[in-house]
Amino acid sequence: MKKNGLAILVLIGLIGYGAYDYVTGATKETIRHQSSATNEKLPIGIEKGQRAPNFTLNDLNGNPIQLADYRGKKVLINFWASWCPPCRAEMPHMQQFYEDYQKDTVILGVNLTSTEDSPKDVRPFIEEFGLTFPIVMDEEGALMADYTVIAYPTTFVLDEQGVIREIFRGAINYEIMQKTVDAF
């Protein structure tokens, strides 16, 4: 009799837990959908808490790449130039971070091509540092102006919905990238 009573209590407990888990799981899903819808209502801009403006630029091979291609992943938009000493110091950290986090985070390198002596300087820089993350060319400087890039390098950190969560003006290292991306 005691065993049957204990079995019934365990069964009731499991059913109760299952119901609780089902309800809270549905709540989390509802919150996720509401959060996504709320993010779509956020203004587009270049400040923290705003949705980053979409853009399309060509990579080194002339293929168009747009920011929206990476929706659903965290994105570090890194503006850099080959002649920039802080950019050179930062690149090994960027590459290592990309290798370690590429499952759910992408680094989108934006070469400030309009500031280069020659666009031909870009490929040797990429090869020198063994960069494998996507790199696009801001040949006219329009994106640099749109994002008000006044310091090199500059990195915008976006969440999975394209909302700007952090902005760094100046070089950052692996630990800063890690702490920033892990915070959201």
C-alpha positions as CSV (number, residue, x, y, z in Angstrom):
1,M,0.0,0.0,0.0
2,K,2.8,2.4,0.9
3,K,4.6,1.6,-2.4
4,N,1.4,2.3,-4.4
5,G,0.9,5.6,-2.6
6,L,4.6,6.6,-3.2
7,A,4.3,5.6,-6.9
8,I,1.1,7.8,-7.2
9,L,2.9,10.7,-5.6
10,V,5.9,10.3,-8.0
11,L,3.6,10.1,-10.9
12,I,1.7,13.2,-9.9
13,G,5.0,15.0,-9.4
14,L,6.2,14.0,-12.9
15,I,2.9,15.1,-14.5
16,G,3.1,18.4,-12.6
17,Y,6.7,19.0,-13.7
18,G,5.8,18.1,-17.3
19,A,2.9,20.6,-17.2
20,Y,5.2,23.3,-15.7
21,D,7.9,22.6,-18.3
22,Y,5.4,22.8,-21.1
23,V,3.9,26.1,-20.0
24,T,7.3,27.8,-19.3
25,G,8.7,26.5,-22.6
26,A,5.7,28.0,-24.4
27,T,6.2,31.2,-22.5
28,K,9.9,31.4,-23.6
29,E,8.9,30.8,-27.2
30,T,6.2,33.6,-27.0
31,I,8.8,35.9,-25.5
32,R,11.3,35.1,-28.2
33,H,8.7,35.9,-30.9
34,Q,7.6,39.1,-29.1
35,S,11.3,40.1,-28.8
36,S,11.8,39.6,-32.5
37,A,8.7,41.6,-33.4
38,T,9.8,44.4,-30.9
39,N,13.2,44.5,-32.5
40,E,11.6,45.1,-35.9
41,K,10.0,48.2,-34.5
42,L,13.3,49.6,-33.2
43,P,14.7,52.6,-35.2
44,I,17.4,52.0,-37.7
45,G,20.6,53.9,-36.8
46,I,24.2,53.6,-35.6
47,E,23.7,54.0,-31.8
48,K,23.5,51.2,-29.2
49,G,20.0,49.8,-29.1
50,Q,19.2,50.6,-32.7
51,R,19.0,48.2,-35.6
52,A,22.1,48.6,-37.7
53,P,21.5,49.9,-41.3
54,N,21.7,47.1,-43.9
55,F,24.3,47.5,-46.6
56,T,25.6,45.6,-49.6
57,L,29.2,45.7,-50.6
58,N,31.4,43.5,-52.8
59,D,34.0,41.2,-51.5
60,L,37.5,40.9,-53.1
61,N,36.1,38.7,-55.9
62,G,33.3,41.1,-56.7
63,N,30.5,39.1,-55.1
64,P,27.9,41.2,-53.3
65,I,27.5,40.6,-49.6
66,Q,24.9,42.3,-47.4
67,L,24.7,42.6,-43.7
68,A,21.2,41.0,-43.7
69,D,22.7,37.8,-45.0
70,Y,23.9,37.2,-41.4
71,R,20.6,37.8,-39.6
72,G,20.3,35.1,-36.9
73,K,24.0,35.3,-36.0
74,K,25.9,37.7,-33.8
75,V,27.9,40.0,-36.0
76,L,31.1,42.0,-35.5
77,I,31.3,44.7,-38.2
78,N,35.0,45.6,-38.2
79,F,36.1,48.7,-40.2
80,W,39.8,48.6,-40.9
81,A,42.6,49.7,-43.3
82,S,45.8,47.9,-44.2
83,W,48.0,51.0,-43.4
84,C,46.5,51.3,-39.8
85,P,48.9,50.1,-37.1
86,P,46.1,49.4,-34.5
87,C,44.2,47.4,-37.2
88,R,47.3,45.3,-37.8
89,A,47.6,44.6,-34.0
90,E,43.9,43.7,-33.8
91,M,43.7,41.3,-36.8
92,P,45.3,38.2,-35.1
93,H,42.7,38.6,-32.3
94,M,39.9,38.9,-34.9
95,Q,41.0,35.8,-36.8
96,Q,41.3,33.7,-33.6
97,F,37.9,34.9,-32.4
98,Y,36.3,34.1,-35.7
99,E,37.8,30.6,-35.7
100,D,36.6,29.9,-32.1
101,Y,33.1,31.5,-32.5
102,Q,32.1,31.1,-36.1
103,K,29.3,28.7,-35.3
104,D,27.1,31.5,-34.0
105,T,29.1,34.7,-34.7
106,V,30.5,36.2,-37.8
107,I,33.1,38.9,-38.3
108,L,32.4,41.0,-41.3
109,G,35.5,42.9,-42.1
110,V,34.9,46.2,-44.0
111,N,38.0,47.5,-45.7
112,L,38.1,51.2,-45.9
113,T,39.2,51.0,-49.4
114,S,38.8,54.7,-50.1
115,T,41.5,55.4,-47.5
116,E,44.0,52.9,-49.0
117,D,46.9,54.0,-51.2
118,S,45.7,51.3,-53.7
119,P,43.0,48.7,-53.5
120,K,45.8,46.2,-54.4
121,D,47.1,46.7,-50.8
122,V,44.2,44.8,-49.4
123,R,44.8,41.2,-50.6
124,P,48.4,41.0,-49.4
125,F,47.2,42.2,-46.0
126,I,44.5,39.5,-45.9
127,E,47.1,36.9,-46.9
128,E,49.7,38.1,-44.4
129,F,47.3,37.6,-41.5
130,G,45.6,34.5,-42.9
131,L,42.1,36.1,-42.6
132,T,39.3,33.7,-43.4
133,F,36.3,35.8,-42.3
134,P,34.2,37.6,-44.9
135,I,35.7,40.9,-46.0
136,V,34.0,43.6,-48.2
137,M,35.4,46.7,-49.8
138,D,34.0,50.1,-49.0
139,E,35.5,51.6,-52.2
140,E,33.7,54.9,-52.2
141,G,33.7,55.5,-48.4
142,A,29.9,55.6,-48.3
143,L,29.5,53.0,-45.6
144,M,32.3,54.7,-43.5
145,A,30.2,57.9,-43.7
146,D,26.9,56.1,-43.0
147,Y,28.4,54.5,-39.9
148,T,30.3,57.6,-38.9
149,V,33.6,55.8,-38.7
150,I,36.1,58.4,-37.4
151,A,38.6,56.1,-35.7
152,Y,40.4,53.1,-37.1
153,P,39.6,50.4,-36.4
154,T,35.9,50.6,-35.3
155,T,33.8,47.6,-34.5
156,F,30.0,47.4,-34.1
157,V,28.8,44.4,-32.3
158,L,25.3,43.3,-33.3
159,D,23.0,40.7,-31.7
160,E,21.2,38.0,-33.8
161,Q,18.4,40.5,-34.7
162,G,20.8,43.1,-36.0
163,V,20.6,45.4,-33.0
164,I,23.8,47.2,-32.0
165,R,24.8,46.1,-28.6
166,E,28.3,47.7,-28.4
167,I,30.6,50.0,-30.4
168,F,34.4,50.0,-30.0
169,R,36.5,52.8,-31.5
170,G,40.0,51.6,-31.5
171,A,41.6,48.2,-31.4
172,I,40.1,45.4,-29.3
173,N,41.5,42.1,-28.2
174,Y,40.1,38.6,-28.1
175,E,39.1,38.9,-24.4
176,I,37.0,42.0,-25.1
177,M,35.3,40.3,-28.1
178,Q,34.6,37.2,-26.0
179,K,33.2,39.2,-23.0
180,T,31.1,41.3,-25.2
181,V,29.6,38.5,-27.3
182,D,29.0,36.3,-24.3
183,A,27.1,39.1,-22.5
184,F,24.1,38.7,-24.7
